[in-house]
Amino acid sequence: MRTIGTTLSEDRCETECIHPDHVRPLLGRTLSADGALRVGDLFGMLADPTRARILHALTLTEELCVCDLALLLGLSVSGLSHQLRLLRDRDAVARRKVGRIVYYRLADDHVRRLLTDALVHVGEGTPLEVAG
């Protein structure tokens, strides 16, 4: 950003002004500081490429056990387990245990839609496209 003068920049209007007709309907409707923090945490969770790959893999099927997911993504079971714990703590994935086997799935369709929209936005073609 190039500064013009001492107080204005190219990202600001040259004349300070307020448009009451534009602002009035928005008063009290903008995201709160707490809401912004929670949204930031959600996107922070998705900012890690390993977690994004885990979530994408889980969009491809109903559920996967930890060992299958580790093999599919080329990760160690311990490294994967750490990421899954973080995703579970943030309500992105859910698990079920059958004896000593733990299966993971997406917690709900919100996560699926968020990831699908992100993939479309970054130009990965169809949301469930597999890298070749």
TORKOL-4160 file (C-alpha; in steps of 0.2 Angstrom, whole numbers, padded with zeros to 4 digits, m for minus):
132
<pt num="1" X="0000" Y="0000" Z="0000"/>
<pt num="2" X="0008" Y="0017" Z="m0006"/>
<pt num="3" X="0005" Y="0031" Z="0006"/>
<pt num="4" X="m0001" Y="0048" Z="m0001"/>
<pt num="5" X="0003" Y="0063" Z="0010"/>
<pt num="6" X="0003" Y="0059" Z="0029"/>
<pt num="7" X="m0015" Y="0053" Z="0032"/>
<pt num="8" X="m0022" Y="0046" Z="0016"/>
<pt num="9" X="m0018" Y="0030" Z="0007"/>
<pt num="10" X="m0024" Y="0022" Z="m0009"/>
<pt num="11" X="m0036" Y="0011" Z="0001"/>
<pt num="12" X="m0046" Y="0026" Z="0008"/>
<pt num="13" X="m0057" Y="0039" Z="0001"/>
<pt num="14" X="m0049" Y="0056" Z="m0002"/>
<pt num="15" X="m0063" Y="0064" Z="0007"/>
<pt num="16" X="m0069" Y="0058" Z="0023"/>
<pt num="17" X="m0088" Y="0055" Z="0022"/>
<pt num="18" X="m0102" Y="0044" Z="0029"/>
<pt num="19" X="m0117" Y="0038" Z="0019"/>
<pt num="20" X="m0130" Y="0036" Z="0032"/>
<pt num="21" X="m0142" Y="0027" Z="0020"/>
<pt num="22" X="m0128" Y="0013" Z="0017"/>
<pt num="23" X="m0123" Y="0012" Z="0036"/>
<pt num="24" X="m0139" Y="0014" Z="0045"/>
<pt num="25" X="m0147" Y="m0003" Z="0040"/>
<pt num="26" X="m0130" Y="m0012" Z="0045"/>
<pt num="27" X="m0129" Y="m0005" Z="0062"/>
<pt num="28" X="m0129" Y="m0019" Z="0075"/>
<pt num="29" X="m0128" Y="m0032" Z="0061"/>
<pt num="30" X="m0109" Y="m0034" Z="0059"/>
<pt num="31" X="m0099" Y="m0048" Z="0066"/>
<pt num="32" X="m0095" Y="m0046" Z="0085"/>
<pt num="33" X="m0077" Y="m0048" Z="0091"/>
<pt num="34" X="m0082" Y="m0065" Z="0099"/>
<pt num="35" X="m0090" Y="m0071" Z="0083"/>
<pt num="36" X="m0075" Y="m0065" Z="0073"/>
<pt num="37" X="m0063" Y="m0074" Z="0084"/>
<pt num="38" X="m0073" Y="m0090" Z="0082"/>
<pt num="39" X="m0074" Y="m0088" Z="0063"/>
<pt num="40" X="m0055" Y="m0085" Z="0063"/>
<pt num="41" X="m0052" Y="m0101" Z="0074"/>
<pt num="42" X="m0063" Y="m0111" Z="0061"/>
<pt num="43" X="m0052" Y="m0104" Z="0046"/>
<pt num="44" X="m0036" Y="m0107" Z="0056"/>
<pt num="45" X="m0041" Y="m0125" Z="0059"/>
<pt num="46" X="m0043" Y="m0127" Z="0040"/>
<pt num="47" X="m0027" Y="m0117" Z="0036"/>
<pt num="48" X="m0016" Y="m0132" Z="0040"/>
<pt num="49" X="m0014" Y="m0142" Z="0024"/>
<pt num="50" X="m0014" Y="m0159" Z="0033"/>
<pt num="51" X="m0030" Y="m0155" Z="0041"/>
<pt num="52" X="m0038" Y="m0149" Z="0025"/>
<pt num="53" X="m0032" Y="m0166" Z="0017"/>
<pt num="54" X="m0040" Y="m0176" Z="0031"/>
<pt num="55" X="m0057" Y="m0167" Z="0030"/>
<pt num="56" X="m0057" Y="m0169" Z="0011"/>
<pt num="57" X="m0054" Y="m0187" Z="0012"/>
<pt num="58" X="m0068" Y="m0189" Z="0024"/>
<pt num="59" X="m0079" Y="m0180" Z="0011"/>
<pt num="60" X="m0076" Y="m0194" Z="m0001"/>
<pt num="61" X="m0084" Y="m0208" Z="0010"/>
<pt num="62" X="m0095" Y="m0210" Z="0025"/>
<pt num="63" X="m0081" Y="m0214" Z="0037"/>
<pt num="64" X="m0063" Y="m0221" Z="0038"/>
<pt num="65" X="m0053" Y="m0229" Z="0052"/>
<pt num="66" X="m0037" Y="m0221" Z="0058"/>
<pt num="67" X="m0026" Y="m0234" Z="0049"/>
<pt num="68" X="m0035" Y="m0233" Z="0033"/>
<pt num="69" X="m0035" Y="m0214" Z="0033"/>
<pt num="70" X="m0016" Y="m0214" Z="0038"/>
<pt num="71" X="m0012" Y="m0225" Z="0023"/>
<pt num="72" X="m0023" Y="m0215" Z="0011"/>
<pt num="73" X="m0014" Y="m0199" Z="0015"/>
<pt num="74" X="0003" Y="m0206" Z="0018"/>
<pt num="75" X="0004" Y="m0200" Z="0036"/>
<pt num="76" X="0010" Y="m0209" Z="0052"/>
<pt num="77" X="m0004" Y="m0215" Z="0063"/>
<pt num="78" X="0002" Y="m0205" Z="0078"/>
<pt num="79" X="0004" Y="m0189" Z="0067"/>
<pt num="80" X="m0014" Y="m0192" Z="0060"/>
<pt num="81" X="m0021" Y="m0195" Z="0078"/>
<pt num="82" X="m0014" Y="m0178" Z="0084"/>
<pt num="83" X="m0023" Y="m0169" Z="0069"/>
<pt num="84" X="m0039" Y="m0179" Z="0072"/>
<pt num="85" X="m0039" Y="m0174" Z="0090"/>
<pt num="86" X="m0038" Y="m0156" Z="0086"/>
<pt num="87" X="m0052" Y="m0158" Z="0073"/>
<pt num="88" X="m0063" Y="m0167" Z="0085"/>
<pt num="89" X="m0060" Y="m0154" Z="0098"/>
<pt num="90" X="m0066" Y="m0141" Z="0086"/>
<pt num="91" X="m0081" Y="m0151" Z="0082"/>
<pt num="92" X="m0076" Y="m0154" Z="0063"/>
<pt num="93" X="m0075" Y="m0173" Z="0065"/>
<pt num="94" X="m0084" Y="m0186" Z="0075"/>
<pt num="95" X="m0078" Y="m0204" Z="0080"/>
<pt num="96" X="m0085" Y="m0220" Z="0084"/>
<pt num="97" X="m0076" Y="m0235" Z="0092"/>
<pt num="98" X="m0079" Y="m0253" Z="0087"/>
<pt num="99" X="m0068" Y="m0263" Z="0099"/>
<pt num="100" X="m0050" Y="m0256" Z="0096"/>
<pt num="101" X="m0054" Y="m0248" Z="0080"/>
<pt num="102" X="m0058" Y="m0230" Z="0079"/>
<pt num="103" X="m0068" Y="m0223" Z="0064"/>
<pt num="104" X="m0069" Y="m0205" Z="0059"/>
<pt num="105" X="m0082" Y="m0195" Z="0049"/>
<pt num="106" X="m0086" Y="m0177" Z="0046"/>
<pt num="107" X="m0096" Y="m0170" Z="0061"/>
<pt num="108" X="m0110" Y="m0163" Z="0050"/>
<pt num="109" X="m0114" Y="m0156" Z="0033"/>
<pt num="110" X="m0108" Y="m0138" Z="0038"/>
<pt num="111" X="m0090" Y="m0144" Z="0037"/>
<pt num="112" X="m0093" Y="m0153" Z="0021"/>
<pt num="113" X="m0101" Y="m0137" Z="0013"/>
<pt num="114" X="m0087" Y="m0126" Z="0019"/>
<pt num="115" X="m0074" Y="m0137" Z="0012"/>
<pt num="116" X="m0083" Y="m0140" Z="m0004"/>
<pt num="117" X="m0085" Y="m0121" Z="m0006"/>
<pt num="118" X="m0067" Y="m0118" Z="m0002"/>
<pt num="119" X="m0062" Y="m0131" Z="m0016"/>
<pt num="120" X="m0073" Y="m0122" Z="m0029"/>
<pt num="121" X="m0066" Y="m0105" Z="m0024"/>
<pt num="122" X="m0048" Y="m0110" Z="m0026"/>
<pt num="123" X="m0052" Y="m0118" Z="m0043"/>
<pt num="124" X="m0050" Y="m0136" Z="m0040"/>
<pt num="125" X="m0064" Y="m0140" Z="m0052"/>
<pt num="126" X="m0077" Y="m0151" Z="m0045"/>
<pt num="127" X="m0076" Y="m0151" Z="m0026"/>
<pt num="128" X="m0072" Y="m0169" Z="m0024"/>
<pt num="129" X="m0059" Y="m0170" Z="m0038"/>
<pt num="130" X="m0044" Y="m0181" Z="m0034"/>
<pt num="131" X="m0026" Y="m0175" Z="m0037"/>
<pt num="132" X="m0018" Y="m0186" Z="m0049"/>
